[in-house]
Amino acid sequence: MLTEIIRAAVLGATPVAAFTFLVLQWSVAAGKLAPFSDGKSLEKQYKDQKKARKAEKKAAKSAKQESGDAEEKPRKPLFDKNTRDDFFHNKAMFFGGGFYGTMALFTYVIIEIDEIWQFLGVVFTPGAWFQNLGFDLIINFFINSIMNIVNAFIWFKTLDDYVRIGNGWIWLGAAYLGYMAGVRLVAEAGDEVWAWLVATRKKSTGKLSALLTRISEK
C-alpha cells in the first residue's frame, strides 16, 4: 500500500500538478482566463465561458439562418500568435475544463507524444520508409486522431496503458491532489513562477544560440 501511494505521488500527482500549472498559467498569461483565487472561482470561469460559447454559437446560427449568408469566417493564419495563445485553453475547454477536462487533455498529450515517437521510429528505421509510409498510414492517421480523442475522454482507463496502476482509487486521489496543487500554485504564485520560467527559457535559448554560433564559426 505504501509503495503504491509513493508511486502514485511521483508518477501521478507530480506530473499532473506540473501540467495543470502549465495549462492554467498559460491561459492566464494569454488573457484567456482571469486571475483566480481558488478552485471555485476557476470553476465559475469555466462555467461562464461554456455558457458564453453556447450562446455565441446559437446566436451565430440564428443570424446565419435569418440572413441566408453562407459566408465562412476568415481563418486565422496557421502560426498566428492568438492561435498559439488559445491552444491550451481551447483544448482544455473542448474536454470540458476542470479536473476531468484537464486529465483528458493530459492523457491526450501523452497519447500524441507516444504516437509521434512511434512515427519517428518508423521514419528512421532502415528499409521501413517505403514499406510503412503509404496510403494506409494516412488512413490510420485519421482514424487514430478520432480514437485518440475518445481515449482521452476515458482517461481513467487509458492511462493504465502507459503506467502500471494498482489501486485505481489511490491513483485517482493522487491525480486530483496534483490537479488541486497546480490550481493553488497558479492562484498564489502563478505570475512569479511563470516569470521565472520565461526568464530561464530565454537564458537557455540565448546560451544555445551562442553555442551554435561558435560552432558555425569554427
N, C-alpha and C positions, 0 to 999 in steps of 0.2 A: 504493500500500500504506500509506504513512504517513498519507495523508488518510483512508483507511478506518479505520485504528486510532484516529485522533483523533475521528472521527465516532462510532465505537463506544464510545469512552470517555465522550464528552459526552452522547450520546443513548441509550446503553445502560447502561453501568456506573453512571453517576451517579444516574439515576432509580431504578434497581434497588436501589442501596445505600440511598437515602433511604426507599424503600418497605419494604425489608426491616427497616430500623431501626424504622419506624413500626409494622409488624405485630408484630414480636417484643417491642419495648419496651412496647407497649400491652398485650400478653398478660402480660408480667412484672408491669407495674404493676397489672393487674387480678387477679393471682394465678393466672392460667391456666397460666403457665409459672414454674418456679422459676428463680432467677438461675443462669446457667451461665458456665463459664469459657472454653469454646471450642466449635467446631462439633461435635466428637464428643459432648460432654456434651449438647448441644442435640438431636442426632440420637437419642441414647439416650432422652431425654424423649419425643420424638415416637413412638418405637417402643413405649415403655412405655404411653403413653396410647392408642395404637391397640389394643394387646393388652387393656388395661383396658376400652375401649369395646366391643370384640368380646365379651369375657367378660360384660359387663353386659347387652348385648343378648341374648346366649344365655341367661343366667340369667332375664331378664325374660320371654323367650319360653317357656321351660320352665315357669316359675311360672304363666304365663297359661294354658298348655295343661292343667296339672295342676288348677288351680282352676276353669277354665272361665269365669273372670271376664272379661267383655268391656269392663270399665270403662276409659276412657281416662285418661291422666294429665292433671291440670289444666293448662291452657295458661297460659303466662306472659302478663301484660299486654303490649300492643304496645310501650309505652315503658318497660318495666321496666328498672331500672338494670343488673341482672345480664344481661339480654338484650343490652343495649348493650355491656357489657364483654366478653361472649362473642363478639361479632360477628366480629372479625377472626380470632380464634383458631379458631372453629368453621369459618369459611370456609377457612382455611389447612389445617385437618385434613381437611376434605372433599376438598380437592385433593391430599392426601397428605403435606403438610408438606415440610420440607427445601427444597432448591434447586428441584426440579421443581414442588412444590406452590406455592411462593412465586411462581414465574414464571407458573404457571397463574392464580393469584389476581391477580397484577399485570395479566395480559392481560385477565382478566375485568372488572376495574375499568375498564380502558381502553375495552373494548367497551361497557360500560354507560354510561360518560360520553359516548362518541360518540353512542350512541343517544338519550340524554337531550337532547343538543344538537340532534340532528336532529328530535326530537319538538317541542322548543321552537320550532324553525324553522317547523314546520308550524302550530303553535298561533298564532304571531304573524305568519303570512303573511296579508295581507288577502285575504279571499274563500276561504281554504283550510280554514276551520274546519269548515263543514258538508260540504265536499267530501271531506275526508280523515279526519275524526273520526267513524267509524261502526263498525258491527259488524265489518267487515273489519279495522279497526285493532286491535280486541280480539283477534281470532283470530291476527293476525300477532304481536301482543304475546306470546301464549303460545308460539307456535312459535319466535319469536326467543329467548325465555327458555331454551328447551331447547337451541337451536343455539348460544347464547352459551356455555353450559357445555361443549358439545362442542368448540367452537372454542378455549375456554380450555385444555382438556386438550392440544390440539395447538398450543400457544403458539408452538412453534418455526416453524410455518408461518403462523399467524395474524398475528403481529407484523409480518410483511412487508407486510401491507395498510396498516399505519399509519406505517411508517418504511422508507425505501429501504435494504435490506440488500444489500450487495455480496458480500462474503466471509462466508458463514454461520459458518465456524469462528471467525473473528475476533470476530464479534458474540456467539457462544456463550461464548467465553472471557471477553469483556468482561462479559457478564451474570453469569457465575459469580464473577468477581473482585468485581463490585459486590455480589453476594449475600454473599460472604465478608467484604467490608468492612463491610457492615451488621451482620453477626453479631458481628464483632470490636468494633465500636463499642458495641453493646449490652453485650457481655461486659466491656469495660474502662471504659466511661464512660456506660453507659446511664442510670443514675439521675440523674447530673449534667445530661446533655443534656436529659432528659425534664423535669426540674425547671425548667430554663431555658425550654423550650418552653411549659410550662404557665404560668409567670410572664409570658412575653411575650404569650400568648393573653389572659390576664386583663387585662393592661395595655392591650392593643389594644381589647378588649371594653369596658373602662371608658372609654377615650377616645371610642369610637364612641357609647356610651350618653350620655356627657356632651354630645357634639356634637348628637345627635338631640334631647336635652332643650332645648338652647339654641335650636335651630331651631323646635321646637314652641312655645316661649315667645314667639317673635317674632310 
